[in-house]
Amino acid sequence: MNKISRRSALRAGLAGGLATSIAAGTTMAKTNPDPSSIPDFDKWQLSEAEWKERLSPEAYAVLRKEATERPGSSPLDNEKRKGVFACAGCGYDLFSSDMKFDSGTGWPSFFDYLPGAIAEKRDFKLIIPRTEYHCARCGGHQGHVFKDGPAPTGLRYCNNGVALTFKPA
């Protein structure tokens, strides 16, 4: 898919509201952001060749091909400092450190995300439907959201550490 058709598809998907229910009777309170509200959205609609050049092989596999890193492999799972967790693809701020918790899963986990930071869609790769989320700016795959997190949301945004960077406060 060329850069322009990818951009059109992503724009249509984001604007079309990919947010879906996590489980029967449970819907997300937030909706996918309007691409026109995202700073530098167009700048980050890169070709696959441009992403391959920009990212490490591991980051490319997760962010662009929706792979999953091994649990326990990311130092960001144990990151405790104040700051912001951003997309490793484009640097867009996704989570505040105040939203992070220790889920015991081996992946950085958050109970909420920053307004307008992520877009969601249904994932049927494991047959059971799951909600997958991506960076709202570059479309980079981050992880999946589950309804086994702490208050106040009851949600767990289970993130691949290689898909994140940490910006200390």
MDTraj code that builds the backbone (N, CA, C; nanometers):
import mdtraj as md
import numpy as np

residues = "MET ASN LYS ILE SER ARG ARG SER ALA LEU ARG ALA GLY LEU ALA GLY GLY LEU ALA THR SER ILE ALA ALA GLY THR THR MET ALA LYS THR ASN PRO ASP PRO SER SER ILE PRO ASP PHE ASP LYS TRP GLN LEU SER GLU ALA GLU TRP LYS GLU ARG LEU SER PRO GLU ALA TYR ALA VAL LEU ARG LYS GLU ALA THR GLU ARG PRO GLY SER SER PRO LEU ASP ASN GLU LYS ARG LYS GLY VAL PHE ALA CYS ALA GLY CYS GLY TYR ASP LEU PHE SER SER ASP MET LYS PHE ASP SER GLY THR GLY TRP PRO SER PHE PHE ASP TYR LEU PRO GLY ALA ILE ALA GLU LYS ARG ASP PHE LYS LEU ILE ILE PRO ARG THR GLU TYR HIS CYS ALA ARG CYS GLY GLY HIS GLN GLY HIS VAL PHE LYS ASP GLY PRO ALA PRO THR GLY LEU ARG TYR CYS ASN ASN GLY VAL ALA LEU THR PHE LYS PRO ALA".split()
xyz = np.array([
    [0.0856, -0.1166, 0.0000],
    [0.0000, 0.0000, 0.0000],
    [0.0903, 0.1230, 0.0000],
    [0.0648, 0.2171, -0.0878],
    [0.1512, 0.3351, -0.0920],
    [0.1184, 0.4326, 0.0204],
    [0.2046, 0.5324, 0.0355],
    [0.1928, 0.6272, 0.1457],
    [0.0582, 0.6986, 0.1466],
    [0.0093, 0.7404, 0.0301],
    [-0.1166, 0.8142, 0.0246],
    [-0.2349, 0.7244, 0.0563],
    [-0.2394, 0.6024, 0.0042],
    [-0.3524, 0.5151, 0.0344],
    [-0.3483, 0.4690, 0.1798],
    [-0.2272, 0.4498, 0.2379],
    [-0.2164, 0.4172, 0.3815],
    [-0.2724, 0.5309, 0.4644],
    [-0.2353, 0.6546, 0.4288],
    [-0.2833, 0.7719, 0.5006],
    [-0.4349, 0.7795, 0.4938],
    [-0.4910, 0.7571, 0.3754],
    [-0.6365, 0.7622, 0.3587],
    [-0.7044, 0.6534, 0.4408],
    [-0.6472, 0.5332, 0.4393],
    [-0.7049, 0.4231, 0.5158],
    [-0.6989, 0.4510, 0.6652],
    [-0.5844, 0.5012, 0.7127],
    [-0.5713, 0.5313, 0.8542],
    [-0.6656, 0.6436, 0.8943],
    [-0.6722, 0.7474, 0.8134],
    [-0.7618, 0.8591, 0.8409],
    [-0.9068, 0.8107, 0.8474],
    [-0.9461, 0.7251, 0.7530],
    [-1.0827, 0.6730, 0.7505],
    [-1.1090, 0.5867, 0.8738],
    [-1.0105, 0.5042, 0.9111],
    [-1.0272, 0.4192, 1.0281],
    [-1.0381, 0.4985, 1.1562],
    [-0.9532, 0.5983, 1.1730],
    [-0.9583, 0.6813, 1.2927],
    [-1.0871, 0.7608, 1.2973],
    [-1.1210, 0.8245, 1.1869],
    [-1.2407, 0.9068, 1.1837],
    [-1.3664, 0.8211, 1.1921],
    [-1.3573, 0.6951, 1.1471],
    [-1.4723, 0.6063, 1.1485],
    [-1.5032, 0.5488, 1.2855],
    [-1.4224, 0.5787, 1.3846],
    [-1.4512, 0.5339, 1.5207],
    [-1.4283, 0.3855, 1.5404],
    [-1.3029, 0.3430, 1.5466],
    [-1.2717, 0.2017, 1.5641],
    [-1.2901, 0.1535, 1.7079],
    [-1.3151, 0.2469, 1.8016],
    [-1.3323, 0.2040, 1.9404],
    [-1.4521, 0.1109, 1.9507],
    [-1.4342, -0.0007, 2.0177],
    [-1.5396, -0.0995, 2.0307],
    [-1.5495, -0.1454, 2.1745],
    [-1.6492, -0.2282, 2.2023],
    [-1.6653, -0.2743, 2.3401],
    [-1.5562, -0.3731, 2.3765],
    [-1.5173, -0.3723, 2.5017],
    [-1.4154, -0.4630, 2.5533],
    [-1.4791, -0.5991, 2.5799],
    [-1.5965, -0.5985, 2.6307],
    [-1.6711, -0.7216, 2.6559],
    [-1.8193, -0.6860, 2.6461],
    [-1.9011, -0.7843, 2.6362],
    [-2.0446, -0.7576, 2.6235],
    [-2.0914, -0.6665, 2.7362],
    [-2.1563, -0.5586, 2.6982],
    [-2.2091, -0.4656, 2.7967],
    [-2.1090, -0.3639, 2.8472],
    [-1.9831, -0.3748, 2.8094],
    [-1.8820, -0.2797, 2.8544],
    [-1.8287, -0.2067, 2.7322],
    [-1.8475, -0.0765, 2.7274],
    [-1.7960, -0.0004, 2.6147],
    [-1.6971, 0.1024, 2.6641],
    [-1.6086, 0.1411, 2.5772],
    [-1.5107, 0.2428, 2.6103],
    [-1.5815, 0.3764, 2.6197],
    [-1.5455, 0.4558, 2.7175],
    [-1.6035, 0.5884, 2.7331],
    [-1.5431, 0.6859, 2.6327],
    [-1.4224, 0.6563, 2.5865],
    [-1.3531, 0.7458, 2.4949],
    [-1.3690, 0.6949, 2.3526],
    [-1.3616, 0.7850, 2.2569],
    [-1.3672, 0.7450, 2.1171],
    [-1.2345, 0.7790, 2.0514],
    [-1.2124, 0.7234, 1.9338],
    [-1.0886, 0.7499, 1.8618],
    [-1.0807, 0.8968, 1.8240],
    [-0.9623, 0.9544, 1.8335],
    [-0.9462, 1.0968, 1.8040],
    [-0.9605, 1.1279, 1.6551],
    [-1.0005, 1.2492, 1.6276],
    [-1.0082, 1.3008, 1.4915],
    [-0.8657, 1.3327, 1.4475],
    [-0.8191, 1.2752, 1.3357],
    [-0.6809, 1.2997, 1.2912],
    [-0.6472, 1.4480, 1.2771],
    [-0.7452, 1.5307, 1.2454],
    [-0.7159, 1.6734, 1.2293],
    [-0.6812, 1.7399, 1.3622],
    [-0.7098, 1.6714, 1.4745],
    [-0.6770, 1.7273, 1.6062],
    [-0.5404, 1.6820, 1.6563],
    [-0.4719, 1.5968, 1.5814],
    [-0.3437, 1.5404, 1.6240],
    [-0.2290, 1.6185, 1.5606],
    [-0.1409, 1.6767, 1.6428],
    [-0.0275, 1.7531, 1.5875],
    [0.0608, 1.6679, 1.4966],
    [0.0956, 1.7212, 1.3818],
    [0.1857, 1.6557, 1.2863],
    [0.1374, 1.5192, 1.2377],
    [0.0075, 1.4971, 1.2355],
    [-0.0469, 1.3679, 1.1920],
    [0.0072, 1.3285, 1.0547],
    [-0.0043, 1.4180, 0.9563],
    [0.0390, 1.3861, 0.8196],
    [0.1880, 1.3560, 0.8102],
    [0.2680, 1.4227, 0.8916],
    [0.4133, 1.4029, 0.8903],
    [0.4513, 1.2593, 0.9256],
    [0.3685, 1.1907, 1.0032],
    [0.4021, 1.0582, 1.0526],
    [0.3348, 0.9445, 0.9763],
    [0.2799, 0.9721, 0.8595],
    [0.2228, 0.8666, 0.7751],
    [0.3310, 0.8223, 0.6767],
    [0.4227, 0.7418, 0.7259],
    [0.5410, 0.7013, 0.6516],
    [0.5186, 0.5711, 0.5759],
    [0.6003, 0.5473, 0.4758],
    [0.5973, 0.4209, 0.4019],
    [0.6619, 0.3122, 0.4882],
    [0.6386, 0.1878, 0.4528],
    [0.7015, 0.0771, 0.5255],
    [0.8538, 0.0860, 0.5166],
    [0.9064, 0.1258, 0.4011],
    [1.0515, 0.1410, 0.3860],
    [1.1047, 0.2488, 0.4814],
    [1.0329, 0.3585, 0.4944],
    [1.0752, 0.4652, 0.5857],
    [1.0720, 0.4170, 0.7303],
    [0.9694, 0.3382, 0.7678],
    [0.9627, 0.2849, 0.9045],
    [1.0771, 0.1877, 0.9293],
    [1.1057, 0.1013, 0.8343],
    [1.2153, 0.0045, 0.8504],
    [1.3486, 0.0744, 0.8719],
    [1.3687, 0.1846, 0.8018],
    [1.4930, 0.2612, 0.8154],
    [1.5006, 0.3302, 0.9515],
    [1.3882, 0.3718, 1.0034],
    [1.3802, 0.4524, 1.1247],
    [1.3857, 0.3687, 1.2537],
    [1.3306, 0.2461, 1.2509],
    [1.3129, 0.1655, 1.3720],
    [1.4097, 0.0477, 1.3782],
    [1.4374, 0.0010, 1.5003],
    [1.5127, -0.1242, 1.5173],
    [1.4245, -0.2382, 1.4658],
    [1.4844, -0.3537, 1.4343],
    [1.4033, -0.4675, 1.3879],
    [1.2942, -0.5070, 1.4884],
    [1.3260, -0.5032, 1.6179],
    [1.2284, -0.5390, 1.7207],
    [1.1141, -0.4384, 1.7255],
    [1.1477, -0.3096, 1.7246],
    [1.0454, -0.2054, 1.7276],
    [0.9604, -0.2097, 1.6010],
    [1.0219, -0.2346, 1.4866],
    [0.9474, -0.2441, 1.3609],
    [0.8464, -0.3590, 1.3676],
    [0.8897, -0.4746, 1.4176],
    [0.8010, -0.5911, 1.4262],
    [0.6782, -0.5615, 1.5121],
    [0.6970, -0.4925, 1.6237],
    [0.5849, -0.4613, 1.7126],
    [0.5016, -0.3456, 1.6581],
    [0.5660, -0.2325, 1.6305],
    [0.4928, -0.1122, 1.5916],
    [0.4249, -0.1227, 1.4554],
    [0.4890, -0.1872, 1.3601],
    [0.4357, -0.1884, 1.2233],
    [0.3718, -0.3211, 1.1836],
    [0.4119, -0.4321, 1.2478],
    [0.3603, -0.5645, 1.2108],
    [0.2781, -0.6288, 1.3223],
    [0.2544, -0.5552, 1.4309],
    [0.1689, -0.5978, 1.5428],
    [0.2189, -0.7239, 1.6127],
    [0.3515, -0.7385, 1.6196],
    [0.4108, -0.8496, 1.6949],
    [0.3994, -0.8186, 1.8446],
    [0.4359, -0.9154, 1.9274],
    [0.4368, -0.8978, 2.0731],
    [0.5743, -0.9361, 2.1250],
    [0.6317, -0.8495, 2.2078],
    [0.7613, -0.8814, 2.2670],
    [0.7440, -0.9841, 2.3789],
    [0.8520, -1.0498, 2.4149],
    [0.8499, -1.1459, 2.5248],
    [0.8186, -1.0746, 2.6563],
    [0.7368, -1.1336, 2.7424],
    [0.7118, -1.0719, 2.8732],
    [0.8417, -1.0648, 2.9529],
    [0.8571, -0.9593, 3.0299],
    [0.9751, -0.9417, 3.1135],
    [1.0975, -0.8916, 3.0402],
    [1.0834, -0.8624, 2.9114],
    [1.2005, -0.8212, 2.8332],
    [1.2231, -0.6700, 2.8315],
    [1.1287, -0.5922, 2.8795],
    [1.1422, -0.4469, 2.8737],
    [1.1759, -0.3858, 3.0093],
    [1.2809, -0.3037, 3.0141],
    [1.3121, -0.2331, 3.1388],
    [1.2019, -0.1336, 3.1767],
    [1.1184, -0.0943, 3.0827],
    [1.0107, 0.0009, 3.1137],
    [0.9026, -0.0604, 3.2020],
    [0.8980, -0.1939, 3.2101],
    [0.8019, -0.2575, 3.3005],
    [0.8314, -0.2174, 3.4449],
    [0.9588, -0.1948, 3.4774],
    [0.9988, -0.1584, 3.6138],
    [1.0244, -0.0092, 3.6310],
    [0.9938, 0.0717, 3.5313],
    [1.0153, 0.2169, 3.5402],
    [0.9194, 0.2776, 3.6426],
    [0.9752, 0.3449, 3.7437],
    [0.8944, 0.4000, 3.8531],
    [0.8998, 0.5525, 3.8624],
    [0.9867, 0.6164, 3.7824],
    [1.0003, 0.7615, 3.7918],
    [0.8775, 0.8338, 3.7357],
    [0.8624, 0.9593, 3.7753],
    [0.7577, 1.0462, 3.7207],
    [0.7971, 1.0856, 3.5797],
    [0.6994, 1.0906, 3.4920],
    [0.7248, 1.1299, 3.3548],
    [0.6133, 1.0865, 3.2628],
    [0.6478, 1.0741, 3.1348],
    [0.5506, 1.0393, 3.0315],
    [0.6060, 0.9256, 2.9464],
    [0.5211, 0.8304, 2.9145],
    [0.5538, 0.7222, 2.8235],
    [0.4993, 0.7618, 2.6867],
    [0.5876, 0.7624, 2.5866],
    [0.5514, 0.8084, 2.4524],
    [0.5728, 0.6964, 2.3513],
    [0.5126, 0.7119, 2.2351],
    [0.5282, 0.6162, 2.1258],
    [0.6733, 0.6162, 2.0789],
    [0.7322, 0.4981, 2.0683],
    [0.8706, 0.4862, 2.0210],
    [0.8813, 0.5152, 1.8717],
    [0.7707, 0.5132, 1.8009],
    [0.7724, 0.5420, 1.6588],
    [0.7786, 0.6905, 1.6277],
    [0.6953, 0.7688, 1.6966],
    [0.6848, 0.9108, 1.6615],
    [0.7012, 1.0067, 1.7793],
    [0.7127, 0.9544, 1.9010],
    [0.7319, 1.0403, 2.0176],
    [0.6044, 1.1012, 2.0735],
    [0.4888, 1.0603, 2.0250],
    [0.3613, 1.1150, 2.0729],
    [0.3351, 1.0651, 2.2151],
    [0.3018, 1.1553, 2.3071],
    [0.2761, 1.1188, 2.4461],
    [0.1500, 1.0330, 2.4562],
    [0.1638, 0.9163, 2.5212],
    [0.0525, 0.8220, 2.5322],
    [0.0003, 0.8057, 2.6744],
    [0.0927, 0.7928, 2.7716],
    [0.0547, 0.7637, 2.9098],
    [0.1357, 0.8489, 3.0070],
    [0.0733, 0.8898, 3.1149],
    [0.1436, 0.9544, 3.2258],
    [0.1905, 0.8449, 3.3204],
    [0.3014, 0.8700, 3.3883],
    [0.3495, 0.7723, 3.4870],
    [0.2465, 0.7517, 3.5980],
    [0.1599, 0.8491, 3.6214],
    [0.0543, 0.8360, 3.7226],
    [-0.0500, 0.7311, 3.6833],
    [-0.0516, 0.6916, 3.5574],
    [-0.1473, 0.5927, 3.5072],
    [-0.0891, 0.4516, 3.5068],
    [0.0383, 0.4377, 3.5389],
    [0.1078, 0.3089, 3.5333],
    [0.0860, 0.2310, 3.6627],
    [0.0773, 0.0988, 3.6501],
    [0.0694, 0.0120, 3.7668],
    [0.1404, -0.1192, 3.7368],
    [0.1746, -0.1932, 3.8412],
    [0.2426, -0.3217, 3.8242],
    [0.1366, -0.4298, 3.8106],
    [0.1188, -0.4784, 3.6889],
    [0.0160, -0.5792, 3.6618],
    [0.0666, -0.7209, 3.6881],
    [0.1987, -0.7370, 3.7022],
    [0.2549, -0.8692, 3.7224],
    [0.2583, -0.9529, 3.5946],
    [0.2324, -0.8914, 3.4803],
    [0.2274, -0.9647, 3.3534],
    [0.3614, -0.9678, 3.2810],
    [0.4530, -0.8767, 3.3171],
    [0.5807, -0.8684, 3.2471],
    [0.5817, -0.7641, 3.1375],
    [0.4725, -0.6891, 3.1227],
    [0.4653, -0.5791, 3.0262],
    [0.4253, -0.4519, 3.0991],
    [0.4748, -0.3355, 3.0550],
    [0.4282, -0.2101, 3.1143],
    [0.2758, -0.2011, 3.1001],
    [0.2081, -0.1673, 3.2089],
    [0.0620, -0.1622, 3.2093],
    [0.0118, -0.0314, 3.2661],
    [-0.0992, 0.0150, 3.2114],
    [-0.1577, 0.1442, 3.2472],
    [-0.3082, 0.1269, 3.2610],
    [-0.3707, 0.2031, 3.3522],
    [-0.5159, 0.1931, 3.3678],
    [-0.5907, 0.2960, 3.2841],
    [-0.5200, 0.3878, 3.2199],
    [-0.5823, 0.4881, 3.1340],
    [-0.4737, 0.5466, 3.0434],
    [-0.5153, 0.6273, 2.9477],
    [-0.4213, 0.6913, 2.8559],
    [-0.4518, 0.8395, 2.8464],
    [-0.3581, 0.9143, 2.7932],
    [-0.3763, 1.0585, 2.7777],
    [-0.4837, 1.0873, 2.6725],
    [-0.5612, 1.1933, 2.6901],
    [-0.6686, 1.2246, 2.5952],
    [-0.6164, 1.2348, 2.4513],
    [-0.6865, 1.1667, 2.3605],
    [-0.6524, 1.1721, 2.2188],
    [-0.5284, 1.0961, 2.1792],
    [-0.4721, 1.0146, 2.2690],
    [-0.3428, 0.9504, 2.2432],
    [-0.3512, 0.8198, 2.1658],
    [-0.4593, 0.7455, 2.1808],
    [-0.4653, 0.6154, 2.1155],
    [-0.5932, 0.5980, 2.0344],
    [-0.5853, 0.5061, 1.9399],
    [-0.6997, 0.4625, 1.8602],
    [-0.7129, 0.3126, 1.8825],
    [-0.8345, 0.2634, 1.8835],
    [-0.8599, 0.1231, 1.9125],
    [-0.9285, 0.0533, 1.7964],
    [-0.9090, -0.0781, 1.7918],
    [-0.9808, -0.1611, 1.6952],
    [-0.9924, -0.3020, 1.7504],
    [-1.0823, -0.3821, 1.6937],
    [-1.0992, -0.5217, 1.7334],
    [-0.9906, -0.6068, 1.6688],
    [-0.9424, -0.7042, 1.7436],
    [-0.8392, -0.7967, 1.6987],
    [-0.8945, -0.9377, 1.7178],
    [-0.8969, -1.0169, 1.6110],
    [-0.9458, -1.1547, 1.6169],
    [-0.8339, -1.2560, 1.5934],
    [-0.7074, -1.2149, 1.6086],
    [-0.5942, -1.3032, 1.5783],
    [-0.5904, -1.4284, 1.6651],
    [-0.6403, -1.4207, 1.7877],
    [-0.6426, -1.5374, 1.8767],
    [-0.7823, -1.5980, 1.8849],
    [-0.8649, -1.5720, 1.7862],
    [-1.0029, -1.6182, 1.7739],
    [-1.0951, -1.5417, 1.8702],
    [-1.0583, -1.5318, 1.9957],
    [-1.1368, -1.4547, 2.0915],
    [-1.1140, -1.3066, 2.0624],
    [-1.2210, -1.2293, 2.0456],
    [-1.1998, -1.0869, 2.0143],
    [-1.1330, -1.0125, 2.1299],
    [-1.0365, -0.9303, 2.0925],
    [-0.9683, -0.8441, 2.1891],
    [-0.9690, -0.7023, 2.1332],
    [-0.9442, -0.6054, 2.2198],
    [-0.9316, -0.4679, 2.1741],
    [-0.7843, -0.4338, 2.1668],
    [-0.7402, -0.4019, 2.0470],
    [-0.6021, -0.3647, 2.0193],
    [-0.5956, -0.2126, 2.0141],
    [-0.4842, -0.1563, 2.0580],
    [-0.4721, -0.0107, 2.0478],
    [-0.3405, 0.0290, 1.9840],
    [-0.3463, 0.1442, 1.9185],
    [-0.2358, 0.1987, 1.8397],
    [-0.2156, 0.3446, 1.8752],
    [-0.0967, 0.3956, 1.8513],
    [-0.0694, 0.5387, 1.8639],
    [-0.1617, 0.6117, 1.7669],
    [-0.2311, 0.7129, 1.8153],
    [-0.3248, 0.7874, 1.7311],
    [-0.2537, 0.8676, 1.6230],
    [-0.1270, 0.9022, 1.6447],
    [-0.0560, 0.9838, 1.5456],
    [0.0058, 0.8999, 1.4343],
    [0.0850, 0.7990, 1.4670],
    [0.1556, 0.7252, 1.3609],
    [0.0936, 0.5889, 1.3323],
    [-0.0029, 0.5472, 1.4123],
    [-0.0655, 0.4171, 1.3913],
    [0.0151, 0.3003, 1.4435],
    [0.1240, 0.3277, 1.5156],
    [0.2089, 0.2207, 1.5688],
    [0.1362, 0.1361, 1.6720],
    [0.1416, 0.0031, 1.6534],
    [0.0782, -0.0910, 1.7465],
    [0.1455, -0.0798, 1.8838],
    [0.0639, -0.0682, 1.9873],
    [0.1144, -0.0600, 2.1238],
    [0.0860, -0.1873, 2.2029],
    [-0.0369, -0.2349, 2.1984],
    [-0.0734, -0.3534, 2.2753],
    [-0.2223, -0.3788, 2.2719],
    [-0.2729, -0.4397, 2.3806],
    [-0.4143, -0.4736, 2.3929],
    [-0.4669, -0.4238, 2.5271],
    [-0.5966, -0.4009, 2.5317],
    [-0.6594, -0.3551, 2.6553],
    [-0.7521, -0.4655, 2.7077],
    [-0.7446, -0.4866, 2.8386],
    [-0.8230, -0.5904, 2.9053],
    [-0.9005, -0.5278, 3.0207],
    [-1.0063, -0.5934, 3.0623],
    [-1.0877, -0.5371, 3.1703],
    [-1.0555, -0.5997, 3.3061],
    [-0.9262, -0.6112, 3.3352],
    [-0.8835, -0.6660, 3.4641],
    [-0.7877, -0.5709, 3.5359],
    [-0.8014, -0.4421, 3.5104],
    [-0.7136, -0.3428, 3.5710],
    [-0.7710, -0.2846, 3.6991],
    [-0.6965, -0.1957, 3.7608],
    [-0.7394, -0.1349, 3.8869],
    [-0.8380, -0.0197, 3.8654],
    [-0.8943, 0.0273, 3.9759],
    [-0.9777, 0.1475, 3.9739],
    [-0.8882, 0.2642, 3.9332],
    [-0.9362, 0.3658, 3.8753],
    [-1.0780, 0.3962, 3.8593],
    [-1.1407, 0.3408, 3.7318],
    [-1.0634, 0.2900, 3.6356],
    [-1.1211, 0.2465, 3.5085],
    [-1.1525, 0.0975, 3.5040],
    [-1.0790, 0.0168, 3.5808],
    [-1.0937, -0.1280, 3.5720],
    [-1.0301, -0.1863, 3.4464],
    [-0.9521, -0.1033, 3.3750],
    [-0.8903, -0.1464, 3.2500],
    [-0.7392, -0.1615, 3.2660],
    [-0.6824, -0.2497, 3.1828],
    [-0.5375, -0.2686, 3.1779],
    [-0.4922, -0.2531, 3.0335],
    [-0.4229, -0.1433, 3.0057],
    [-0.3605, -0.1228, 2.8755],
    [-0.2245, -0.1895, 2.8837],
    [-0.2144, -0.3080, 2.8256],
    [-0.0952, -0.3906, 2.8326],
    [-0.0076, -0.3562, 2.7128],
    [0.1032, -0.2885, 2.7373],
    [0.1840, -0.2288, 2.6312],
    [0.3143, -0.3037, 2.6091],
    [0.3543, -0.3133, 2.4846],
    [0.4874, -0.3625, 2.4513],
    [0.5873, -0.2539, 2.4890],
    [0.6869, -0.2872, 2.5680],
    [0.7865, -0.1883, 2.6091],
    [0.8670, -0.1331, 2.4930],
    [0.8965, -0.2156, 2.3919],
    [0.9746, -0.1695, 2.2768],
    [0.8955, -0.0674, 2.1939],
    [0.7665, -0.0574, 2.2154],
    [0.6817, 0.0390, 2.1454],
    [0.6774, 0.1733, 2.2174],
    [0.7460, 0.1823, 2.3327],
    [0.7441, 0.3029, 2.4153],
    [0.8834, 0.3614, 2.4349],
    [0.8865, 0.4892, 2.4640],
    [1.0047, 0.5566, 2.5184],
    [0.9572, 0.6253, 2.6453],
    [1.0496, 0.6524, 2.7352],
    [1.0141, 0.7207, 2.8603],
    [1.0801, 0.8572, 2.8636],
    [1.0008, 0.9590, 2.8964],
    [1.0494, 1.0957, 2.9104],
    [1.0373, 1.1337, 3.0580],
    [1.1488, 1.1347, 3.1332],
    [1.1407, 1.1701, 3.2760],
    [1.0915, 1.3136, 3.2947],
    [1.0209, 1.3346, 3.4056],
    [0.9687, 1.4689, 3.4371],
    [1.0836, 1.5623, 3.4696],
])
top = md.Topology()
chain = top.add_chain()
for i, resn in enumerate(residues, 1):
    res = top.add_residue(resn, chain, resSeq=i)
    for name in ("N", "CA", "C"):
        top.add_atom(name, md.element.get_by_symbol(name[0]), res)
traj = md.Trajectory(xyz[None], top)
